[in-house]
Amino acid sequence: TDDFSYSYTLGNFSATFRVVYMYNESSKTIDTSKSYYNTSLFYTNTIQEIDLSTSIKVESEKNKNLAISYDFIMSSTITDLINSSVTYSYNFKKPNFNDLFWEPFGDPNLKTEFSSNYYMKNRIISNMGQLNLDAHFIKFDNLISWRPMVSTSAYWIPENISSANSYGTDISFRSNPIQNTNITAAYSISITENYNSSISHHHSGKPLLYTPTHSASLAIQKIFKQSTFDINTKIIGERIYRYNWPYDNILPAYLSTNVSYKYQISAINKFETYIHLNSENIFDTQYQSVYGFPVPGRSYTLTITIKERK
């Protein structure tokens, strides 16, 4: 890859021009070498304590349609403890090398993905910690989606979904240390709608395959002298793995918990020794990430690490 770029800045305005040449050698008869030209313009300003920024990017490639993306971001720090921002953007994502040619999973006929994106983000800081409240709405055209292909084994393949929507909210909290204890929690509700032109009208608007509507996590870490305890729990809601009529095939929701203990032995000479005991899926939950391929149950690992101090 040869990558050349030139940038220019004048006050609140900046511009970048970029040329990229990619040369690939392959046994495939398809020529995967390419070159593209990218021009980006940026502008930022602050008006009455409101930060404004906008940009536009134009990318040109031989035998491809002109790709354009742009965004507009408005953010404000209401107080030292509250920050809010609103973003609108129009983006594109070209299929990468693996999407196109990863044998035997790639699809050389994939189209460029385009999306209109609306985001609202709020960050609140207090003596207890940091709380994030976010919301989004995304409208996709030719969404590049990876889904599992199940036969004697399971592997993932990419495909274009001609039209899809995604919207929802995310809530996360990270505490300040309390008696050497840190807590992180998150909850997400993400509603996806599949309007692919190839699916039956019975299924139009249903959630994307293998995409849960609800998910949550909780992590607690406790440090005591030379010991560190960690417990992590995640909850994944039910997912559709195959559209069916009148009832879809569903993978049920599941909860999985990992627990670990790490102990640092006092340094001897120039060496530090760590003993790490870890248990994944400690409650032996039986679940499947891909239908037909159960995830192994409870497992234990013991690791001893000796490091030389620098």
C-alpha positions in Angstrom: 0.0 0.0 0.0 1.3 3.5 -1.0 -0.5 6.2 0.9 0.1 9.9 0.2 -1.7 12.8 1.9 -1.5 16.6 2.2 -3.2 18.7 4.9 -3.8 22.4 5.2 -5.1 24.4 8.1 -6.4 28.0 8.2 -8.0 29.1 11.4 -11.1 26.9 12.1 -10.9 25.4 8.6 -8.8 22.5 7.5 -8.6 20.3 4.4 -6.9 17.0 3.5 -6.2 15.4 0.2 -5.2 11.8 0.1 -4.2 9.2 -2.6 -4.0 5.5 -1.9 -2.6 2.8 -4.1 -3.2 -0.8 -3.1 -1.4 -3.7 -5.0 -2.5 -7.2 -4.3 -1.2 -10.5 -5.7 -3.5 -13.5 -5.7 -4.2 -16.7 -7.5 -7.7 -15.4 -8.2 -8.4 -14.2 -11.7 -10.1 -11.1 -10.2 -7.7 -8.1 -10.0 -8.0 -6.9 -6.4 -5.5 -4.0 -6.8 -7.1 -0.6 -6.6 -6.5 3.1 -6.1 -8.7 5.8 -4.7 -8.7 9.5 -4.1 -10.1 11.1 -0.9 -10.8 14.7 -0.2 -11.9 15.9 3.3 -12.9 19.3 4.5 -13.3 20.2 8.2 -14.7 23.2 10.1 -15.0 23.8 13.8 -16.2 26.8 15.9 -17.6 27.7 19.3 -20.7 30.0 19.6 -21.9 30.9 23.1 -20.4 27.9 24.8 -21.7 25.5 22.1 -19.1 23.6 20.1 -19.9 23.1 16.4 -18.1 20.9 14.0 -18.8 19.7 10.5 -17.0 17.8 7.9 -17.4 16.3 4.4 -15.5 13.5 2.7 -15.6 12.6 -1.0 -14.0 9.4 -2.2 -13.4 8.5 -5.8 -12.4 5.0 -7.1 -12.2 3.7 -10.7 -15.4 1.8 -11.8 -17.2 2.8 -8.6 -19.8 5.3 -7.8 -18.6 8.5 -6.1 -18.9 8.0 -2.3 -19.8 10.9 -0.1 -20.0 11.2 3.7 -20.6 14.2 6.0 -21.5 15.0 9.6 -22.6 17.8 11.8 -21.9 17.7 15.6 -23.2 20.1 18.2 -22.0 19.7 21.8 -22.2 21.7 25.0 -20.8 21.4 28.5 -23.8 22.7 30.6 -21.6 22.5 33.7 -18.3 20.9 34.6 -20.3 17.8 35.4 -22.7 17.5 32.4 -21.9 17.2 28.8 -24.4 16.7 25.9 -24.0 16.3 22.2 -26.1 15.7 19.1 -24.8 14.2 15.9 -26.1 13.7 12.4 -24.0 12.0 9.9 -24.2 10.3 6.5 -21.6 7.6 6.1 -20.5 4.9 3.8 -18.6 1.6 4.4 -16.9 -0.1 1.5 -16.5 -3.9 1.8 -13.0 -4.7 3.0 -10.7 -7.4 1.6 -12.0 -10.1 4.0 -15.6 -9.2 3.2 -14.9 -9.8 -0.5 -12.3 -12.6 -0.8 -12.0 -14.5 2.5 -12.2 -18.1 1.2 -14.7 -19.7 1.3 -16.8 -17.1 3.2 -16.3 -13.8 1.3 -18.8 -12.4 -1.3 -17.1 -10.5 -4.2 -20.4 -9.1 -5.2 -21.0 -7.1 -2.0 -22.1 -3.5 -2.5 -21.0 -0.4 -0.5 -23.1 0.2 2.7 -24.6 3.7 3.3 -26.2 4.9 6.5 -27.9 8.0 7.9 -27.1 8.3 11.6 -28.6 10.3 14.5 -27.0 10.2 17.9 -27.7 11.9 21.2 -25.2 11.5 24.0 -25.2 12.7 27.6 -22.4 12.3 30.1 -23.0 13.1 33.8 -20.2 13.1 36.3 -20.8 13.0 40.1 -19.0 12.0 43.3 -20.3 8.5 42.8 -19.0 8.1 39.2 -19.9 8.6 35.6 -23.3 8.0 34.0 -23.8 7.8 30.2 -27.2 8.1 28.6 -27.2 7.6 24.8 -29.8 7.2 22.1 -29.5 6.4 18.4 -31.4 5.9 15.1 -29.7 4.5 12.0 -31.1 3.9 8.6 -29.1 1.5 6.5 -29.0 0.9 2.7 -27.1 -2.2 1.6 -26.1 -3.1 5.2 -23.1 -5.4 5.2 -24.3 -8.1 7.7 -22.4 -11.2 8.8 -24.6 -14.2 9.6 -23.7 -17.8 10.5 -23.9 -20.5 7.8 -24.5 -23.8 9.6 -23.7 -27.2 8.1 -21.3 -29.8 9.5 -19.5 -26.7 10.9 -20.5 -23.1 11.6 -18.9 -20.2 9.8 -20.0 -16.6 9.2 -20.6 -15.1 5.7 -21.3 -11.5 4.7 -24.4 -10.4 2.8 -26.1 -7.1 1.8 -29.4 -6.3 3.4 -31.0 -3.8 1.0 -32.7 -1.8 3.8 -32.6 -1.9 7.6 -33.2 0.3 10.6 -31.7 0.3 14.1 -32.7 2.4 17.1 -32.5 2.3 20.8 -30.9 3.5 24.0 -27.8 2.7 26.0 -27.3 3.3 29.7 -23.9 2.7 31.4 -22.4 3.6 34.8 -18.9 3.4 36.1 -18.4 4.1 39.8 -15.5 5.8 41.4 -13.5 3.5 43.7 -15.3 2.8 47.0 -13.0 1.1 49.5 -11.0 -0.3 46.6 -14.1 -1.6 44.8 -15.1 -0.6 41.3 -18.5 -1.3 39.7 -19.4 -1.1 36.0 -23.0 -1.7 34.8 -24.6 -1.3 31.4 -28.0 -1.9 29.8 -28.9 -1.6 26.1 -32.2 -1.9 24.2 -31.5 -2.0 20.4 -34.5 -2.5 18.1 -33.5 -3.7 14.6 -35.8 -3.9 11.6 -35.0 -6.0 8.5 -36.6 -4.7 5.3 -34.5 -6.8 2.9 -36.1 -7.0 -0.5 -35.4 -10.7 -0.7 -37.5 -11.7 2.4 -41.2 -12.5 2.6 -43.6 -9.8 3.5 -44.5 -12.0 6.5 -41.0 -11.2 7.9 -40.5 -7.7 6.8 -39.6 -5.4 9.7 -38.6 -8.2 12.1 -35.3 -8.1 14.1 -32.1 -8.9 12.2 -31.0 -12.5 12.7 -29.0 -13.2 15.8 -29.5 -9.6 17.1 -30.9 -9.4 20.7 -33.2 -6.5 21.6 -32.1 -6.5 25.2 -28.6 -7.0 26.7 -27.0 -6.0 30.0 -23.7 -6.5 31.9 -22.4 -6.0 35.4 -18.7 -6.1 36.5 -17.4 -5.8 40.1 -13.7 -5.6 41.0 -12.3 -5.7 44.5 -8.7 -5.1 45.3 -7.4 -6.1 48.7 -3.7 -5.8 49.4 -2.1 -8.2 46.9 -5.4 -9.8 45.8 -7.8 -8.8 43.1 -11.3 -10.3 42.7 -13.3 -9.9 39.5 -16.9 -11.0 38.8 -18.5 -10.3 35.4 -22.0 -11.1 34.4 -23.7 -10.6 31.0 -27.3 -11.1 30.0 -28.2 -11.6 26.3 -31.9 -11.5 25.3 -33.6 -13.9 23.0 -32.6 -13.9 19.3 -34.2 -15.0 16.1 -32.0 -17.5 14.2 -34.4 -18.4 11.4 -37.5 -16.6 10.1 -40.4 -19.0 10.0 -44.2 -18.8 9.6 -46.2 -18.6 11.8 -43.6 -18.8 14.6 -40.0 -17.8 14.2 -37.2 -20.1 15.5 -35.8 -18.5 18.7 -32.6 -18.9 20.7 -33.6 -18.2 24.3 -32.1 -15.6 26.5 -29.2 -16.5 28.8 -27.0 -15.3 31.7 -23.3 -16.1 31.9 -21.0 -15.3 34.8 -17.1 -15.3 35.0 -15.2 -15.1 38.3 -11.5 -14.7 38.7 -9.0 -14.3 41.5 -5.5 -12.9 41.0 -2.7 -12.8 43.7 0.6 -11.1 43.4 3.4 -12.7 45.4 5.9 -10.3 46.9 8.7 -9.6 44.5 11.8 -11.6 45.0 15.0 -10.0 43.6 14.0 -8.8 40.1 11.0 -11.0 39.6 7.3 -10.7 40.2 5.0 -13.7 40.4 1.3 -13.8 39.7 -1.2 -16.6 40.4 -4.4 -16.3 38.4 -7.4 -18.6 39.0 -10.3 -18.0 36.5 -13.7 -19.7 36.1 -15.8 -19.0 33.0 -19.5 -19.7 33.0 -19.3 -20.6 36.7 -23.0 -21.5 36.9 -22.7 -23.9 34.0 -25.3 -22.2 31.9 -26.2 -24.1 28.8 -26.7 -21.8 25.8 -25.9 -21.4 22.1 -24.4 -18.4 20.4 -25.0 -20.1 17.0 -27.9 -22.5 16.7 -26.8 -26.1 16.8 -23.4 -25.4 18.4 -23.7 -25.3 22.2 -21.1 -23.3 24.0 -19.0 -25.3 26.5 -20.1 -25.2 30.1 -18.1 -24.3 33.2 -14.4 -24.2 32.8 -11.4 -23.5 35.1 -7.9 -22.2 34.3 -4.9 -21.7 36.6 -2.1 -19.5 35.3 1.3 -18.8 37.0 3.2 -15.9 35.5 6.7 -14.8 36.4 7.8 -11.4 35.1 11.2 -9.7 35.3 10.9 -6.2 36.6 12.4 -3.4 34.5 
